[in-house]
Amino acid sequence: MAEKRSVQLGTVQETLLLPLYGRARQTRSGRWGLIHDPKAVDMVETLDYDFDRFREGGSAAGSVLRTVMFDAWARAFLRRNPAGTIVEIGAGLNTRFERIDNGTAHWVELDLPDSMALRREFFSESPRRRMAEGSVLGDEWFATVREFPGPYLFVTEGVLFYLDRTEVEHSLRRMAEAFPGARFAFDLCGNRTIDMQHRRGPLRHVDARLAWACENPREFERCGLRLLDSQTILDLPRRVRLPLPLHLAIAVAGPLLARFSPQHSFNLYEAPERRDP
């Protein structure tokens, strides 16, 4: 048996292991799985970490549903812009490049130093793919993104609500100004999620805690972004292909889920084009 690789991650960075486990578990489900990601299975089997803590409840499946929605937006972006650039902010151990790359697109994968050190153990750069250390709250990585052609799609999964909201809004405003016409996909959590994070859902397994909630995704239009689309898990059967059992379960249990499940929205925005003076 190959030697296990150790995991040394900060409190928030540890949360990247939950979607990794979710993708691996769904892949092992075969044709009924939400996603096919054999590299996620390999990484879970390689890492020295207690993934069994994520087995209970639907937290793993929920993180994969988010990934499926963002995959759909990324594929749509690449259909329109086959040589454009996708920027993964908080890339963790995501495998979006392996799953949907079209052979001509460009990718920049950004994360904090400890997360990126772990990522580099499993992924390599190429002429169309760069990995960079940095934070969404900084701008030192903007130069790396500009080395690749636009248009740009910035994808940020499960990251922003752990950070200071004021700093997040400032960073989004700065990115919108630096990359006019770019699109931004990120998720937001509502107050019910904040209230339930200690008792239910994925965060009961880790020490990280959500810092703020957002009930209305249009709030972020004050950052200079225009909301193009906003979805919840209940909307997914109309937007992406799901295994039939899950499709039926959401359709039947939808009203109950809407009333009692944590609130989680997946949102797509666009920055305005720069106007010449």
Solvent accessible surface area in square Angstrom, and as a share of the most:
residue,aa,sasa,rsa
1,M,228,1.02
2,A,90,0.70
3,E,158,0.71
4,K,90,0.38
5,R,88,0.32
6,S,71,0.45
7,V,27,0.15
8,Q,143,0.64
9,L,37,0.18
10,G,27,0.26
11,T,74,0.43
12,V,54,0.31
13,Q,35,0.16
14,E,33,0.15
15,T,22,0.13
16,L,21,0.11
17,L,0,0.00
18,L,16,0.08
19,P,22,0.14
20,L,0,0.00
21,Y,4,0.02
22,G,0,0.00
23,R,5,0.02
24,A,0,0.00
25,R,88,0.32
26,Q,27,0.12
27,T,20,0.12
28,R,120,0.44
29,S,56,0.36
30,G,48,0.46
31,R,197,0.72
32,W,123,0.43
33,G,14,0.13
34,L,23,0.11
35,I,24,0.12
36,H,137,0.61
37,D,2,0.01
38,P,70,0.44
39,K,58,0.24
40,A,0,0.00
41,V,24,0.14
42,D,83,0.43
43,M,1,0.00
44,V,13,0.07
45,E,97,0.44
46,T,38,0.22
47,L,2,0.01
48,D,89,0.46
49,Y,45,0.17
50,D,77,0.40
51,F,14,0.06
52,D,85,0.44
53,R,90,0.33
54,F,0,0.00
55,R,125,0.46
56,E,121,0.54
57,G,59,0.56
58,G,56,0.53
59,S,9,0.06
60,A,3,0.03
61,A,33,0.25
62,G,23,0.22
63,S,10,0.06
64,V,0,0.00
65,L,9,0.05
66,R,23,0.08
67,T,2,0.01
68,V,17,0.10
69,M,2,0.01
70,F,1,0.00
71,D,4,0.02
72,A,25,0.19
73,W,19,0.07
74,A,0,0.00
75,R,106,0.39
76,A,21,0.16
77,F,5,0.02
78,L,10,0.05
79,R,175,0.64
80,R,130,0.47
81,N,31,0.16
82,P,71,0.45
83,A,52,0.40
84,G,1,0.01
85,T,0,0.00
86,I,0,0.00
87,V,0,0.00
88,E,8,0.03
89,I,4,0.02
90,G,25,0.24
91,A,5,0.04
92,G,3,0.03
93,L,4,0.02
94,N,18,0.09
95,T,0,0.00
96,R,2,0.01
97,F,31,0.13
98,E,76,0.34
99,R,44,0.16
100,I,16,0.08
101,D,42,0.22
102,N,65,0.34
103,G,44,0.42
104,T,69,0.40
105,A,0,0.00
106,H,30,0.14
107,W,0,0.00
108,V,0,0.00
109,E,2,0.01
110,L,1,0.01
111,D,15,0.08
112,L,65,0.32
113,P,79,0.49
114,D,42,0.22
115,S,1,0.01
116,M,0,0.00
117,A,58,0.45
118,L,10,0.05
119,R,2,0.01
120,R,107,0.39
121,E,82,0.37
122,F,33,0.14
123,F,9,0.04
124,S,84,0.54
125,E,77,0.35
126,S,48,0.31
127,P,128,0.81
128,R,62,0.23
129,R,12,0.04
130,R,78,0.28
131,M,8,0.03
132,A,14,0.11
133,E,92,0.41
134,G,10,0.10
135,S,34,0.22
136,V,8,0.05
137,L,54,0.27
138,G,20,0.19
139,D,69,0.36
140,E,112,0.50
141,W,3,0.01
142,F,14,0.06
143,A,65,0.50
144,T,18,0.11
145,V,0,0.00
146,R,130,0.47
147,E,107,0.48
148,F,22,0.09
149,P,64,0.40
150,G,37,0.35
151,P,64,0.40
152,Y,32,0.12
153,L,2,0.01
154,F,1,0.00
155,V,2,0.01
156,T,8,0.04
157,E,25,0.11
158,G,14,0.14
159,V,29,0.17
160,L,3,0.01
161,F,6,0.03
162,Y,28,0.11
163,L,43,0.21
164,D,74,0.38
165,R,51,0.19
166,T,101,0.59
167,E,83,0.37
168,V,1,0.01
169,E,23,0.10
170,H,99,0.44
171,S,2,0.01
172,L,4,0.02
173,R,86,0.31
174,R,57,0.21
175,M,3,0.01
176,A,6,0.04
177,E,115,0.52
178,A,23,0.18
179,F,6,0.02
180,P,41,0.26
181,G,16,0.16
182,A,2,0.01
183,R,56,0.20
184,F,3,0.01
185,A,1,0.01
186,F,3,0.01
187,D,1,0.01
188,L,1,0.01
189,C,5,0.03
190,G,2,0.02
191,N,79,0.41
192,R,74,0.27
193,T,20,0.12
194,I,43,0.22
195,D,93,0.48
196,M,17,0.08
197,Q,13,0.06
198,H,116,0.52
199,R,156,0.57
200,R,120,0.44
201,G,21,0.20
202,P,45,0.28
203,L,14,0.07
204,R,80,0.29
205,H,32,0.14
206,V,11,0.07
207,D,113,0.59
208,A,2,0.02
209,R,78,0.28
210,L,15,0.07
211,A,62,0.48
212,W,26,0.09
213,A,22,0.17
214,C,7,0.04
215,E,92,0.41
216,N,73,0.38
217,P,20,0.13
218,R,133,0.49
219,E,53,0.24
220,F,1,0.00
221,E,58,0.26
222,R,140,0.51
223,C,1,0.00
224,G,37,0.35
225,L,5,0.02
226,R,137,0.50
227,L,23,0.11
228,L,55,0.27
229,D,26,0.13
230,S,45,0.29
231,Q,13,0.06
232,T,56,0.33
233,I,48,0.25
234,L,51,0.25
235,D,28,0.14
236,L,0,0.00
237,P,23,0.15
238,R,179,0.65
239,R,112,0.41
240,V,20,0.12
241,R,237,0.86
242,L,22,0.11
243,P,22,0.14
244,L,108,0.54
245,P,71,0.44
246,L,51,0.25
247,H,65,0.29
248,L,94,0.47
249,A,52,0.40
250,I,10,0.05
251,A,68,0.52
252,V,123,0.71
253,A,36,0.28
254,G,10,0.10
255,P,105,0.66
256,L,112,0.56
257,L,66,0.33
258,A,57,0.44
259,R,171,0.62
260,F,104,0.43
261,S,30,0.20
262,P,50,0.31
263,Q,58,0.26
264,H,46,0.21
265,S,17,0.11
266,F,0,0.00
267,N,0,0.00
268,L,13,0.07
269,Y,0,0.00
270,E,38,0.17
271,A,2,0.01
272,P,85,0.53
273,E,128,0.57
274,R,158,0.58
275,R,221,0.81
276,D,129,0.67
277,P,180,1.13
